[in-house]
Amino acid sequence: MNTIKTLSFLIIVSLLFSCNKRKKATIITVKNSLGFERSFETIEIQKTSLNVIDFNSVGIKDIKTGKLQVTQLVDIDGDGSMDEILFQPKVAANSEANFEIVTITEAEKPKTKDLCYSRFVPERTDDYTWENNKVAFRVFGPVAQKMVENKVPGGTLSSGVDAWLKRVEYPIINKWYKEFTDGVGTYHEDTGEGLDNFHVGVSRGVGGIAVKIDNVFHFSENYTKWKTITTGPIRTSFYLEYEDWDAAGNKIKESKEISLDLGSNFSKFSTNIEGTNQISAGLTLHEKDGEVSGNDENGWVNYWQPHADSEIETAIIADKKTFIGYEKYNIEIKDLSNAYVHLNVINNKVTYYAGFTWKKSKQFTSKKDWENYLNRFSKQINNRLEVIIK
């Protein structure tokens, strides 16, 4: 009898000890301090913040609903090992949402489409193009520049940002380029998906930068190096580098990481810049038949314009510590008229957001609806979702 009691006691102690050693769950709390629901804002969780062995098997579960969130792993430094996990929580106004880190199999991961995509395009000189479910952009590389310098047709000399006007949520980059290179179609005509009829030239396009000295704006030429960082269901991002350039005797060093997240009309430009403590990001005024507006309090400038048989609005937004002001710069030389936002460079870095909406995409019902989006976007970047990991 005493033996049985002893064994029972040992089993109970063993179970209690086992329970105490069991790893506690990691909980992520996301707090929203604003008076409206937040969604399509990307949360970045570093691997080093999570106590996990296999980062590739990490899932994020909404504790309230039990639903697994769509996630994306990112290798930031390109060493072949994933460094952070992304997800886009939905958080009610003035509220918080809780999520648990769980281990899942590949089969358990939510089925998604990679709507955030970018790539280098050697078949069209050397464009670099990116898109999500709302908008698409491209920039131009050194081969395109050489073609202009050597007077070869088809080149482009510009560090401005081109806008591709898409009206569908699915990816169009590869489809449009294939039709172009196969000679079976052209992305300069709209067959129901949208088109590229946005002229850039040497203008700033949608968010290209300049340095203003004595009322003259100086800027770089085409990018010289590129590197894709990630593509997926939540974000695409990539790195661009430029040859050093001159701004009235000041040597400027420029490189940047550009990212575009699911559900956003704005690309994020995280620019490294040396040689100046202020830059200006611009929006081309094209035929100068539109209207420049801005909001100093919320840190944005917008350009509405008639565009072919439709309308387009382009905008730049920055947070309050970065935004200085804006101006309409009008000059007779072709493509040099831009609406500029002036931005502080802090520790050789400056971050801003540039994007657009096209009336035919039917994403916004009116100019006022678009400006409401700009004001809301401003509130979001100035009042980030608070993330607590326990």
TORKOL-4160 file (C-alpha; in steps of 0.2 Angstrom, whole numbers, padded with zeros to 4 digits, m for minus):
390
<pt num="1" X="0000" Y="0000" Z="0000"/>
<pt num="2" X="0014" Y="0012" Z="0005"/>
<pt num="3" X="0023" Y="0008" Z="m0012"/>
<pt num="4" X="0007" Y="0012" Z="m0022"/>
<pt num="5" X="0006" Y="0029" Z="m0012"/>
<pt num="6" X="0024" Y="0033" Z="m0016"/>
<pt num="7" X="0022" Y="0029" Z="m0034"/>
<pt num="8" X="0006" Y="0040" Z="m0035"/>
<pt num="9" X="0016" Y="0054" Z="m0026"/>
<pt num="10" X="0030" Y="0053" Z="m0038"/>
<pt num="11" X="0019" Y="0053" Z="m0054"/>
<pt num="12" X="0010" Y="0069" Z="m0048"/>
<pt num="13" X="0026" Y="0077" Z="m0044"/>
<pt num="14" X="0033" Y="0072" Z="m0061"/>
<pt num="15" X="0017" Y="0079" Z="m0070"/>
<pt num="16" X="0018" Y="0095" Z="m0060"/>
<pt num="17" X="0037" Y="0097" Z="m0064"/>
<pt num="18" X="0033" Y="0093" Z="m0083"/>
<pt num="19" X="0019" Y="0107" Z="m0083"/>
<pt num="20" X="0031" Y="0120" Z="m0076"/>
<pt num="21" X="0044" Y="0116" Z="m0089"/>
<pt num="22" X="0031" Y="0117" Z="m0103"/>
<pt num="23" X="0035" Y="0132" Z="m0114"/>
<pt num="24" X="0023" Y="0146" Z="m0112"/>
<pt num="25" X="0014" Y="0153" Z="m0127"/>
<pt num="26" X="0021" Y="0169" Z="m0136"/>
<pt num="27" X="0007" Y="0182" Z="m0137"/>
<pt num="28" X="0007" Y="0197" Z="m0149"/>
<pt num="29" X="m0004" Y="0212" Z="m0144"/>
<pt num="30" X="m0007" Y="0225" Z="m0157"/>
<pt num="31" X="m0015" Y="0241" Z="m0150"/>
<pt num="32" X="m0024" Y="0254" Z="m0161"/>
<pt num="33" X="m0025" Y="0272" Z="m0153"/>
<pt num="34" X="m0035" Y="0279" Z="m0168"/>
<pt num="35" X="m0054" Y="0281" Z="m0169"/>
<pt num="36" X="m0056" Y="0270" Z="m0185"/>
<pt num="37" X="m0052" Y="0252" Z="m0189"/>
<pt num="38" X="m0035" Y="0248" Z="m0195"/>
<pt num="39" X="m0031" Y="0235" Z="m0208"/>
<pt num="40" X="m0018" Y="0233" Z="m0223"/>
<pt num="41" X="m0005" Y="0239" Z="m0211"/>
<pt num="42" X="0010" Y="0228" Z="m0211"/>
<pt num="43" X="0017" Y="0222" Z="m0194"/>
<pt num="44" X="0036" Y="0216" Z="m0194"/>
<pt num="45" X="0041" Y="0204" Z="m0181"/>
<pt num="46" X="0060" Y="0200" Z="m0180"/>
<pt num="47" X="0065" Y="0182" Z="m0178"/>
<pt num="48" X="0076" Y="0187" Z="m0163"/>
<pt num="49" X="0060" Y="0193" Z="m0154"/>
<pt num="50" X="0052" Y="0176" Z="m0154"/>
<pt num="51" X="0058" Y="0160" Z="m0145"/>
<pt num="52" X="0056" Y="0148" Z="m0159"/>
<pt num="53" X="0067" Y="0134" Z="m0166"/>
<pt num="54" X="0060" Y="0132" Z="m0183"/>
<pt num="55" X="0056" Y="0150" Z="m0190"/>
<pt num="56" X="0049" Y="0142" Z="m0206"/>
<pt num="57" X="0035" Y="0133" Z="m0196"/>
<pt num="58" X="0029" Y="0149" Z="m0187"/>
<pt num="59" X="0011" Y="0153" Z="m0188"/>
<pt num="60" X="0001" Y="0168" Z="m0181"/>
<pt num="61" X="m0016" Y="0164" Z="m0174"/>
<pt num="62" X="m0030" Y="0177" Z="m0170"/>
<pt num="63" X="m0034" Y="0172" Z="m0152"/>
<pt num="64" X="m0052" Y="0178" Z="m0153"/>
<pt num="65" X="m0057" Y="0170" Z="m0169"/>
<pt num="66" X="m0044" Y="0156" Z="m0169"/>
<pt num="67" X="m0040" Y="0160" Z="m0187"/>
<pt num="68" X="m0023" Y="0159" Z="m0194"/>
<pt num="69" X="m0016" Y="0175" Z="m0202"/>
<pt num="70" X="m0008" Y="0176" Z="m0219"/>
<pt num="71" X="0010" Y="0179" Z="m0216"/>
<pt num="72" X="0026" Y="0181" Z="m0226"/>
<pt num="73" X="0044" Y="0177" Z="m0221"/>
<pt num="74" X="0058" Y="0189" Z="m0227"/>
<pt num="75" X="0077" Y="0187" Z="m0229"/>
<pt num="76" X="0082" Y="0205" Z="m0226"/>
<pt num="77" X="0101" Y="0203" Z="m0228"/>
<pt num="78" X="0101" Y="0190" Z="m0242"/>
<pt num="79" X="0110" Y="0176" Z="m0232"/>
<pt num="80" X="0098" Y="0163" Z="m0236"/>
<pt num="81" X="0090" Y="0163" Z="m0218"/>
<pt num="82" X="0073" Y="0171" Z="m0214"/>
<pt num="83" X="0075" Y="0186" Z="m0203"/>
<pt num="84" X="0057" Y="0193" Z="m0200"/>
<pt num="85" X="0039" Y="0188" Z="m0202"/>
<pt num="86" X="0025" Y="0200" Z="m0209"/>
<pt num="87" X="0007" Y="0200" Z="m0206"/>
<pt num="88" X="m0008" Y="0212" Z="m0208"/>
<pt num="89" X="m0019" Y="0212" Z="m0192"/>
<pt num="90" X="m0037" Y="0220" Z="m0192"/>
<pt num="91" X="m0039" Y="0230" Z="m0176"/>
<pt num="92" X="m0055" Y="0239" Z="m0171"/>
<pt num="93" X="m0055" Y="0258" Z="m0167"/>
<pt num="94" X="m0047" Y="0262" Z="m0150"/>
<pt num="95" X="m0044" Y="0244" Z="m0147"/>
<pt num="96" X="m0032" Y="0230" Z="m0147"/>
<pt num="97" X="m0031" Y="0212" Z="m0154"/>
<pt num="98" X="m0021" Y="0197" Z="m0148"/>
<pt num="99" X="m0012" Y="0184" Z="m0158"/>
<pt num="100" X="m0003" Y="0168" Z="m0153"/>
<pt num="101" X="0013" Y="0161" Z="m0161"/>
<pt num="102" X="0009" Y="0143" Z="m0166"/>
<pt num="103" X="0018" Y="0130" Z="m0175"/>
<pt num="104" X="0010" Y="0125" Z="m0191"/>
<pt num="105" X="0014" Y="0113" Z="m0206"/>
<pt num="106" X="0015" Y="0119" Z="m0224"/>
<pt num="107" X="m0002" Y="0112" Z="m0227"/>
<pt num="108" X="m0010" Y="0122" Z="m0213"/>
<pt num="109" X="m0004" Y="0139" Z="m0220"/>
<pt num="110" X="m0018" Y="0150" Z="m0227"/>
<pt num="111" X="m0019" Y="0149" Z="m0246"/>
<pt num="112" X="m0014" Y="0165" Z="m0254"/>
<pt num="113" X="m0009" Y="0173" Z="m0270"/>
<pt num="114" X="0007" Y="0183" Z="m0272"/>
<pt num="115" X="0000" Y="0200" Z="m0276"/>
<pt num="116" X="0015" Y="0210" Z="m0271"/>
<pt num="117" X="0028" Y="0207" Z="m0284"/>
<pt num="118" X="0043" Y="0215" Z="m0292"/>
<pt num="119" X="0057" Y="0211" Z="m0304"/>
<pt num="120" X="0071" Y="0216" Z="m0315"/>
<pt num="121" X="0066" Y="0216" Z="m0333"/>
<pt num="122" X="0080" Y="0213" Z="m0345"/>
<pt num="123" X="0069" Y="0209" Z="m0360"/>
<pt num="124" X="0063" Y="0228" Z="m0360"/>
<pt num="125" X="0081" Y="0236" Z="m0358"/>
<pt num="126" X="0083" Y="0236" Z="m0339"/>
<pt num="127" X="0067" Y="0242" Z="m0331"/>
<pt num="128" X="0064" Y="0237" Z="m0313"/>
<pt num="129" X="0045" Y="0236" Z="m0310"/>
<pt num="130" X="0034" Y="0233" Z="m0295"/>
<pt num="131" X="0015" Y="0231" Z="m0291"/>
<pt num="132" X="0002" Y="0225" Z="m0279"/>
<pt num="133" X="m0017" Y="0223" Z="m0280"/>
<pt num="134" X="m0019" Y="0242" Z="m0282"/>
<pt num="135" X="m0005" Y="0251" Z="m0292"/>
<pt num="136" X="0011" Y="0247" Z="m0302"/>
<pt num="137" X="0027" Y="0257" Z="m0305"/>
<pt num="138" X="0043" Y="0256" Z="m0314"/>
<pt num="139" X="0061" Y="0264" Z="m0314"/>
<pt num="140" X="0074" Y="0264" Z="m0327"/>
<pt num="141" X="0092" Y="0257" Z="m0327"/>
<pt num="142" X="0109" Y="0260" Z="m0335"/>
<pt num="143" X="0106" Y="0251" Z="m0352"/>
<pt num="144" X="0091" Y="0263" Z="m0355"/>
<pt num="145" X="0102" Y="0278" Z="m0351"/>
<pt num="146" X="0116" Y="0272" Z="m0362"/>
<pt num="147" X="0104" Y="0270" Z="m0377"/>
<pt num="148" X="0099" Y="0288" Z="m0375"/>
<pt num="149" X="0118" Y="0294" Z="m0373"/>
<pt num="150" X="0122" Y="0284" Z="m0389"/>
<pt num="151" X="0106" Y="0290" Z="m0398"/>
<pt num="152" X="0099" Y="0272" Z="m0399"/>
<pt num="153" X="0080" Y="0273" Z="m0400"/>
<pt num="154" X="0070" Y="0266" Z="m0386"/>
<pt num="155" X="0081" Y="0272" Z="m0371"/>
<pt num="156" X="0076" Y="0282" Z="m0356"/>
<pt num="157" X="0086" Y="0294" Z="m0346"/>
<pt num="158" X="0077" Y="0297" Z="m0330"/>
<pt num="159" X="0078" Y="0294" Z="m0311"/>
<pt num="160" X="0059" Y="0298" Z="m0311"/>
<pt num="161" X="0046" Y="0285" Z="m0306"/>
<pt num="162" X="0034" Y="0279" Z="m0319"/>
<pt num="163" X="0016" Y="0274" Z="m0315"/>
<pt num="164" X="0007" Y="0260" Z="m0323"/>
<pt num="165" X="m0011" Y="0262" Z="m0322"/>
<pt num="166" X="m0019" Y="0246" Z="m0318"/>
<pt num="167" X="m0038" Y="0243" Z="m0316"/>
<pt num="168" X="m0037" Y="0224" Z="m0310"/>
<pt num="169" X="m0032" Y="0217" Z="m0293"/>
<pt num="170" X="m0022" Y="0202" Z="m0301"/>
<pt num="171" X="m0004" Y="0204" Z="m0306"/>
<pt num="172" X="m0001" Y="0212" Z="m0324"/>
<pt num="173" X="0018" Y="0215" Z="m0325"/>
<pt num="174" X="0023" Y="0198" Z="m0333"/>
<pt num="175" X="0008" Y="0197" Z="m0344"/>
<pt num="176" X="0010" Y="0215" Z="m0351"/>
<pt num="177" X="0029" Y="0212" Z="m0354"/>
<pt num="178" X="0026" Y="0195" Z="m0362"/>
<pt num="179" X="0013" Y="0202" Z="m0374"/>
<pt num="180" X="0025" Y="0217" Z="m0378"/>
<pt num="181" X="0040" Y="0206" Z="m0381"/>
<pt num="182" X="0030" Y="0192" Z="m0391"/>
<pt num="183" X="0023" Y="0206" Z="m0402"/>
<pt num="184" X="0005" Y="0201" Z="m0398"/>
<pt num="185" X="0000" Y="0216" Z="m0388"/>
<pt num="186" X="0005" Y="0233" Z="m0381"/>
<pt num="187" X="0004" Y="0240" Z="m0363"/>
<pt num="188" X="0001" Y="0257" Z="m0371"/>
<pt num="189" X="m0017" Y="0252" Z="m0375"/>
<pt num="190" X="m0030" Y="0248" Z="m0363"/>
<pt num="191" X="m0039" Y="0231" Z="m0366"/>
<pt num="192" X="m0048" Y="0231" Z="m0350"/>
<pt num="193" X="m0033" Y="0229" Z="m0337"/>
<pt num="194" X="m0026" Y="0246" Z="m0339"/>
<pt num="195" X="m0011" Y="0253" Z="m0348"/>
<pt num="196" X="0005" Y="0263" Z="m0347"/>
<pt num="197" X="0002" Y="0281" Z="m0354"/>
<pt num="198" X="0010" Y="0291" Z="m0340"/>
<pt num="199" X="0024" Y="0301" Z="m0347"/>
<pt num="200" X="0039" Y="0303" Z="m0336"/>
<pt num="201" X="0054" Y="0310" Z="m0346"/>
<pt num="202" X="0066" Y="0319" Z="m0335"/>
<pt num="203" X="0052" Y="0324" Z="m0323"/>
<pt num="204" X="0051" Y="0316" Z="m0305"/>
<pt num="205" X="0036" Y="0306" Z="m0310"/>
<pt num="206" X="0028" Y="0299" Z="m0294"/>
<pt num="207" X="0041" Y="0302" Z="m0280"/>
<pt num="208" X="0058" Y="0304" Z="m0288"/>
<pt num="209" X="0070" Y="0315" Z="m0278"/>
<pt num="210" X="0080" Y="0331" Z="m0281"/>
<pt num="211" X="0091" Y="0343" Z="m0271"/>
<pt num="212" X="0086" Y="0361" Z="m0272"/>
<pt num="213" X="0100" Y="0374" Z="m0272"/>
<pt num="214" X="0097" Y="0392" Z="m0276"/>
<pt num="215" X="0080" Y="0388" Z="m0283"/>
<pt num="216" X="0087" Y="0375" Z="m0295"/>
<pt num="217" X="0083" Y="0357" Z="m0293"/>
<pt num="218" X="0097" Y="0344" Z="m0296"/>
<pt num="219" X="0094" Y="0325" Z="m0297"/>
<pt num="220" X="0103" Y="0309" Z="m0302"/>
<pt num="221" X="0102" Y="0299" Z="m0318"/>
<pt num="222" X="0096" Y="0281" Z="m0320"/>
<pt num="223" X="0099" Y="0268" Z="m0306"/>
<pt num="224" X="0115" Y="0258" Z="m0308"/>
<pt num="225" X="0112" Y="0243" Z="m0296"/>
<pt num="226" X="0097" Y="0233" Z="m0290"/>
<pt num="227" X="0093" Y="0219" Z="m0279"/>
<pt num="228" X="0076" Y="0211" Z="m0275"/>
<pt num="229" X="0073" Y="0208" Z="m0257"/>
<pt num="230" X="0056" Y="0200" Z="m0256"/>
<pt num="231" X="0040" Y="0196" Z="m0265"/>
<pt num="232" X="0024" Y="0188" Z="m0258"/>
<pt num="233" X="0006" Y="0190" Z="m0252"/>
<pt num="234" X="0010" Y="0205" Z="m0241"/>
<pt num="235" X="0025" Y="0215" Z="m0247"/>
<pt num="236" X="0037" Y="0217" Z="m0261"/>
<pt num="237" X="0053" Y="0226" Z="m0258"/>
<pt num="238" X="0070" Y="0229" Z="m0267"/>
<pt num="239" X="0086" Y="0240" Z="m0267"/>
<pt num="240" X="0092" Y="0253" Z="m0279"/>
<pt num="241" X="0109" Y="0261" Z="m0280"/>
<pt num="242" X="0114" Y="0277" Z="m0290"/>
<pt num="243" X="0130" Y="0284" Z="m0296"/>
<pt num="244" X="0136" Y="0298" Z="m0286"/>
<pt num="245" X="0129" Y="0315" Z="m0293"/>
<pt num="246" X="0132" Y="0333" Z="m0292"/>
<pt num="247" X="0121" Y="0346" Z="m0285"/>
<pt num="248" X="0129" Y="0363" Z="m0288"/>
<pt num="249" X="0146" Y="0357" Z="m0282"/>
<pt num="250" X="0139" Y="0346" Z="m0268"/>
<pt num="251" X="0143" Y="0327" Z="m0270"/>
<pt num="252" X="0127" Y="0317" Z="m0267"/>
<pt num="253" X="0127" Y="0298" Z="m0263"/>
<pt num="254" X="0110" Y="0290" Z="m0265"/>
<pt num="255" X="0103" Y="0273" Z="m0263"/>
<pt num="256" X="0086" Y="0267" Z="m0257"/>
<pt num="257" X="0075" Y="0253" Z="m0252"/>
<pt num="258" X="0057" Y="0253" Z="m0260"/>
<pt num="259" X="0043" Y="0243" Z="m0253"/>
<pt num="260" X="0025" Y="0241" Z="m0258"/>
<pt num="261" X="0012" Y="0232" Z="m0247"/>
<pt num="262" X="m0004" Y="0224" Z="m0250"/>
<pt num="263" X="m0019" Y="0235" Z="m0251"/>
<pt num="264" X="m0009" Y="0252" Z="m0252"/>
<pt num="265" X="m0009" Y="0265" Z="m0266"/>
<pt num="266" X="0008" Y="0271" Z="m0259"/>
<pt num="267" X="0026" Y="0264" Z="m0261"/>
<pt num="268" X="0037" Y="0267" Z="m0246"/>
<pt num="269" X="0054" Y="0275" Z="m0251"/>
<pt num="270" X="0067" Y="0273" Z="m0238"/>
<pt num="271" X="0082" Y="0283" Z="m0245"/>
<pt num="272" X="0100" Y="0284" Z="m0239"/>
<pt num="273" X="0107" Y="0301" Z="m0244"/>
<pt num="274" X="0124" Y="0309" Z="m0241"/>
<pt num="275" X="0129" Y="0327" Z="m0245"/>
<pt num="276" X="0113" Y="0336" Z="m0241"/>
<pt num="277" X="0102" Y="0338" Z="m0225"/>
<pt num="278" X="0086" Y="0341" Z="m0236"/>
<pt num="279" X="0079" Y="0333" Z="m0251"/>
<pt num="280" X="0063" Y="0336" Z="m0262"/>
<pt num="281" X="0052" Y="0323" Z="m0269"/>
<pt num="282" X="0042" Y="0327" Z="m0284"/>
<pt num="283" X="0026" Y="0324" Z="m0294"/>
<pt num="284" X="0027" Y="0328" Z="m0312"/>
<pt num="285" X="0014" Y="0342" Z="m0318"/>
<pt num="286" X="0014" Y="0335" Z="m0336"/>
<pt num="287" X="0004" Y="0348" Z="m0346"/>
<pt num="288" X="0001" Y="0359" Z="m0331"/>
<pt num="289" X="m0018" Y="0358" Z="m0333"/>
<pt num="290" X="m0021" Y="0351" Z="m0316"/>
<pt num="291" X="m0022" Y="0357" Z="m0298"/>
<pt num="292" X="m0009" Y="0356" Z="m0284"/>
<pt num="293" X="m0016" Y="0355" Z="m0266"/>
<pt num="294" X="m0008" Y="0351" Z="m0250"/>
<pt num="295" X="m0010" Y="0349" Z="m0231"/>
<pt num="296" X="0005" Y="0355" Z="m0220"/>
<pt num="297" X="m0003" Y="0348" Z="m0204"/>
<pt num="298" X="m0005" Y="0331" Z="m0211"/>
<pt num="299" X="0011" Y="0331" Z="m0222"/>
<pt num="300" X="0005" Y="0328" Z="m0240"/>
<pt num="301" X="0005" Y="0336" Z="m0257"/>
<pt num="302" X="m0007" Y="0330" Z="m0271"/>
<pt num="303" X="m0009" Y="0334" Z="m0289"/>
<pt num="304" X="m0025" Y="0331" Z="m0298"/>
<pt num="305" X="m0025" Y="0332" Z="m0317"/>
<pt num="306" X="m0036" Y="0327" Z="m0332"/>
<pt num="307" X="m0027" Y="0312" Z="m0340"/>
<pt num="308" X="m0031" Y="0306" Z="m0358"/>
<pt num="309" X="m0050" Y="0302" Z="m0356"/>
<pt num="310" X="m0049" Y="0300" Z="m0337"/>
<pt num="311" X="m0041" Y="0308" Z="m0322"/>
<pt num="312" X="m0027" Y="0304" Z="m0311"/>
<pt num="313" X="m0021" Y="0310" Z="m0294"/>
<pt num="314" X="m0003" Y="0308" Z="m0288"/>
<pt num="315" X="0003" Y="0312" Z="m0270"/>
<pt num="316" X="0017" Y="0311" Z="m0258"/>
<pt num="317" X="0016" Y="0309" Z="m0239"/>
<pt num="318" X="0028" Y="0310" Z="m0225"/>
<pt num="319" X="0028" Y="0310" Z="m0206"/>
<pt num="320" X="0028" Y="0326" Z="m0196"/>
<pt num="321" X="0047" Y="0325" Z="m0191"/>
<pt num="322" X="0051" Y="0323" Z="m0210"/>
<pt num="323" X="0039" Y="0335" Z="m0219"/>
<pt num="324" X="0045" Y="0353" Z="m0221"/>
<pt num="325" X="0032" Y="0360" Z="m0234"/>
<pt num="326" X="0028" Y="0359" Z="m0252"/>
<pt num="327" X="0029" Y="0370" Z="m0267"/>
<pt num="328" X="0023" Y="0371" Z="m0285"/>
<pt num="329" X="0038" Y="0373" Z="m0296"/>
<pt num="330" X="0033" Y="0379" Z="m0314"/>
<pt num="331" X="0046" Y="0381" Z="m0327"/>
<pt num="332" X="0046" Y="0382" Z="m0346"/>
<pt num="333" X="0058" Y="0368" Z="m0349"/>
<pt num="334" X="0049" Y="0352" Z="m0354"/>
<pt num="335" X="0046" Y="0340" Z="m0340"/>
<pt num="336" X="0055" Y="0350" Z="m0326"/>
<pt num="337" X="0039" Y="0357" Z="m0318"/>
<pt num="338" X="0034" Y="0347" Z="m0303"/>
<pt num="339" X="0025" Y="0349" Z="m0287"/>
<pt num="340" X="0038" Y="0346" Z="m0273"/>
<pt num="341" X="0038" Y="0340" Z="m0255"/>
<pt num="342" X="0053" Y="0346" Z="m0245"/>
<pt num="343" X="0059" Y="0333" Z="m0233"/>
<pt num="344" X="0072" Y="0333" Z="m0218"/>
<pt num="345" X="0086" Y="0321" Z="m0220"/>
<pt num="346" X="0090" Y="0314" Z="m0202"/>
<pt num="347" X="0106" Y="0304" Z="m0200"/>
<pt num="348" X="0108" Y="0302" Z="m0219"/>
<pt num="349" X="0091" Y="0294" Z="m0220"/>
<pt num="350" X="0074" Y="0300" Z="m0226"/>
<pt num="351" X="0057" Y="0291" Z="m0228"/>
<pt num="352" X="0042" Y="0296" Z="m0238"/>
<pt num="353" X="0027" Y="0288" Z="m0247"/>
<pt num="354" X="0022" Y="0291" Z="m0265"/>
<pt num="355" X="0008" Y="0284" Z="m0275"/>
<pt num="356" X="m0008" Y="0288" Z="m0285"/>
<pt num="357" X="m0025" Y="0283" Z="m0290"/>
<pt num="358" X="m0033" Y="0282" Z="m0307"/>
<pt num="359" X="m0051" Y="0286" Z="m0310"/>
<pt num="360" X="m0054" Y="0271" Z="m0321"/>
<pt num="361" X="m0048" Y="0259" Z="m0307"/>
<pt num="362" X="m0064" Y="0264" Z="m0297"/>
<pt num="363" X="m0054" Y="0263" Z="m0281"/>
<pt num="364" X="m0060" Y="0280" Z="m0275"/>
<pt num="365" X="m0077" Y="0288" Z="m0279"/>
<pt num="366" X="m0071" Y="0307" Z="m0279"/>
<pt num="367" X="m0057" Y="0319" Z="m0276"/>
<pt num="368" X="m0063" Y="0321" Z="m0258"/>
<pt num="369" X="m0063" Y="0302" Z="m0255"/>
<pt num="370" X="m0045" Y="0302" Z="m0261"/>
<pt num="371" X="m0040" Y="0316" Z="m0250"/>
<pt num="372" X="m0049" Y="0308" Z="m0235"/>
<pt num="373" X="m0038" Y="0293" Z="m0239"/>
<pt num="374" X="m0022" Y="0304" Z="m0238"/>
<pt num="375" X="m0027" Y="0311" Z="m0221"/>
<pt num="376" X="m0031" Y="0294" Z="m0214"/>
<pt num="377" X="m0014" Y="0287" Z="m0221"/>
<pt num="378" X="m0005" Y="0302" Z="m0213"/>
<pt num="379" X="m0013" Y="0298" Z="m0196"/>
<pt num="380" X="m0008" Y="0280" Z="m0198"/>
<pt num="381" X="0011" Y="0284" Z="m0201"/>
<pt num="382" X="0011" Y="0297" Z="m0187"/>
<pt num="383" X="0002" Y="0285" Z="m0175"/>
<pt num="384" X="0009" Y="0268" Z="m0178"/>
<pt num="385" X="0001" Y="0252" Z="m0172"/>
<pt num="386" X="0009" Y="0247" Z="m0155"/>
<pt num="387" X="0016" Y="0230" Z="m0155"/>
<pt num="388" X="0019" Y="0221" Z="m0138"/>
<pt num="389" X="0027" Y="0203" Z="m0138"/>
<pt num="390" X="0025" Y="0193" Z="m0122"/>
